[in-house]
């Protein structure tokens, strides 16, 4: 790791200039510079008259915390055993598992696994619960009778997922994994765990899995094959879907048939692939989240994004009810008495009476299964120091009033990957729906501007252009696709205009607006990996200049050859700064007129950039913030020791009138003093995160 140096005259912005900004501030107690964003303040600045001013502005803690930033009861894997539902919390470290009594609907007990962030997969066999975890792809067994938790083994590399589990009629447990797209077998009778190999070359996900007496079936993603293995020999038999129907999301074997939710279709076919019946999923849905078959042989499916439960009637899917609208579903299970149980990703369980159509729902956060949420995004109202801070969590927005010591949690439909505050409203770009929301936290109101769609899935960056009253949204496609998009959000008209593939065959990872007078250009950062799970077709990530008046790309340029993924960019004074994800932490500054690279360097990892008071900052995974410029020959550490409280690349939400920004320390909301004149962070606390874990955090 490179050595960190103190600020000096060679940094391009002298200590005297920075001190002069502080000295000119009106409220002396706040030590707030008067120079606005986008200005360097290097002309006519004078140093303070001694060290007392600097000492005053740098007094007190550099990091002040205000309690948990966001609470969650979000869940992933879910299974029913006897009269209990077992749910695995998401984002808790180590994973938290809750046991819910299906009669009393109370949390009866909870326990922790050994390591990881959660477990997408769960199944039952022989009176035991089996859980598959991430980003350490471990297989666990839980004995409800004794409370014993056993880690059976690890079935992939660090950063991997056990995406799905199923139980064969004889009790054998099968698992599907990412990123190697393998099928694994565990026989409880012998304790033997074996790898049956990759399902399909080029498919990184086994996203659905099912088994009958003779075969185990693996549903792949992104293309969507169903691959069979002979259970007796473990030999891979090949695909029974020569023409893929789309990525697998759910799979089951029942009554001598294999039934799969593949893309926008429900596919019912014989074990050898013959007699295929393809039923379109209703137009309102993008996929089927979960399926089950009740004791009378009826198939039920729950759709995303509406959350509607459908009943199969011949070759049709008929709507039954919507117990939890606008949410992801982790499981659908039959219960006695013609009832269904649904497990909702945001942290809810619902009961549906199929005879009457009535439903009940409980919030797991209310029954005691909650914990600190890895933060999705943060925004500050920018009106006053401290002020109001909005924190995006999993299906929630928490609005904090730090000066009052109060906060309010509001349910929203998805994960707000990016947020901006304009005129007191929070604008949020949502995953996985691509819905764009206008939120009024004070009144608890949400207004939808619609969906980006256009084969997009993950919002990556959001910028505001006051002159046009436009919000610019950068997005990436889902797994298996390369083409990202730039979306122009017209606040007044509440419309979305999508420019797909604006950087050919790349995701659009970030958007920055030229800060020079008269320029109406947005710069876009690309990622050749797209949504992942498909080979890139371009060798290096590029930057594209997009004219906001003509709505055309003016030019495209590769800043540094050989770097595949450009995570984030910002612009200051005609210089574009960027940090790469691949190779992680490699950063540069480029003159926008000549496209000459002015400087390159290396950070411990990647994250987001921001501009404040004529300075460029990088907040990166591993819990540190650096200053990159202007004019610095290498990055300079500003603060460290913030921990890993972020789900997405770390962000900073600046107060307009001070050197303070809001972020996260571990999983607490934190106010950070990032004044370059003050002592910098402790380089000994800087650590490089495990790249595989970073990748797993950003997986679908």
URJO-V290516 format. One line per field, one symbol per residue. ss: DSSP state (H for helix, E for strand, C for the rest). psi: psi as a letter, one per 20 degrees, with the letter a starting at -180 (. if undefined). burial: I if it has 16 or more other ideal C-beta (glycine too) atoms within 10 Angstrom, else O. A space follows every 50 residues. Layout:
# URJO-V290516
ss->???
psi->???
burial->???
This chain:
# URJO-V290516
ss->CCCCCCCCHHHCCCHHHHHHHHHCCCCHHHCCCCCCCCCCCCCCCCCCCC HHHHHHHCCCCCEEEEEECCEECCEEEEEEECCEEEEEECCCCCCEEEEE ECCCCCEEEEEECCCCCEEEEEEEECCEEEEEEEECCEEEEEECCCCEEE EEEECCCCCEEEEEEEECCCCCEEEEEECCCEEEEEECCCCEEEEEEECC CCCCEEEEEEECCCEEEEEEECCCCEEEEECCCCCEEEECCCCCCCCEEE EEEECCEEEEEECCEEEEEECCCCCCEEEECCCCCCEEEEEEECCCCCEE EEEECCCCEEEEECCEEEEEECCCCCCCEEEEEEECCCEEEEEECCCEEE EEECCCCCEEEEECCCCCCCEECCECEEEECCCCCCCEEEEEEEEEEEEE ECCCCEEEEEEEEEEEEEEEEECCEEEEEEECCCEEEEEECCCCEEEEEE ECCCCCCEEEEEEEECCCCEEEEEEECCCCCCCCEEEEEECCCCEEEEEE CCCCCCEEEEEEECCCCCCCEEEEEEECCCCCCCCCCCCCCCEEEEECCC CEEEEEECCCCCCCEEEEEEEECCEEEEEEEECCCEEEEEECCCCCEEEE EECCCCEEEEEECCEEEEEECCCEEEEEECCCCCCEEEECCCCCCECCCC CCEECCCCCEEEEEECCEEEEEECCCCCCCCCHHHCCCCCHHHHHHHCCC
psi->pqqpqqprhiihorhhgghhghhiqgohhilpqiprqiqhkipjqqqrla iggghghjqrqhppqkapgpqqkqreqpqpockqppppqpjporpppqop pigikqohrqrqagraiaohqqrqpkjqpppprrjomqpqppohhijppp ogrplrqpirqohqqrprhjippqqqrqjilrpqppohhijppqpirpgp piohpoiqqrqahhqpppprphhlqopqqphghjpphrqjmhoqirpqhq qqppkjqppqoocjqoporqhjirlppoopqqhiqhrpgqqrprhjjppq qpqpihjppqppnckqoppgrnhnqkrqphqpqqqqklqqpppphilqpq ppohhhjqqqqqphhhjjnrrppppgrqqqijgrqebpppppaokqppoq nhhikrrppppqmaonhqqqppliqppppqqjhjqpqppnhhikqpppia qgclkqgophqpqpnhhilqppppqqrrpiqhoaqppooohgilqpopnq khopkqqohqpqppjqpiplppppproiicjrkppqiqhqqrpqpooigi lqpgrpqogoqiphoogqqrpokjppqqpqhoppiprrppphgikpohqq aprharbqqqpplkqpqpoqqikqpqpiaqjpiqqppgqrkiamjpgrpq rpoqphjrjqqpbpodkqppppokpihrqrrohhipqpqohhhgghhjr.
burial->OOOIOOIOOOIOIIIOIIIIIIIOIOOOOIIIIOIOOOIIIIOOIOIIOO OOIIOOIIOOOIIIIIOIIIIIIIIIIIIIIOOIIIIIIIIIIOIIIIII OIOOOOIOOOOOIOOIIIIIIIIIIOOIIIIIIIIIIIIIIIOIOOOOIO OIOIIIOOIIIIIIIIIIOOOIIIIIIIIIIIIIIIOIOOOOIOOIOIII OOIIIIIIIIIIOOIIIIIIIIIIIIIIIOIOOOOIOOIIIOOIIIIIII IIIOOOOIIIIIIOIIIIIOIOOOOOOOIOIIOOIIIIIIIIIIOOOOII IIIIIIIIIIIIOOOOIOOIIIIIOIIIIIIIIIIOOOIIIIIIIIIIII IIOIOOOOIOOIOIIOIOIIIIIIIIIIIIIOOOIIIIIIIIIIIIIIII OIOOOOIOOIIIIIIIIIIIIIOOIIIIIIIIIIIIIIIOIOOOOIOOIO IIIIIIIIIIIIIIOOOIOIIIIIIIIIIIIIIIIIIIIOIOOOOIOIII IIIOOIIIIIIIIIIOOOOOIIIIIIIIIIIIIIOIOIOIIIIIIIOIOO OOIOOIOIIIOOIIIIIIIIIIOOIIIIIIIIOIIIIIIIOIOOOOOIIO IOIIIIIIIIIIIIIIIIIIIIIIIIIIIIIIOIIIIIIIIIOIIIIIII IIIIIIIIIIIIIIIOIIIIIIIIIIIIOIIOOOOIIOIOIOIIIIIOII
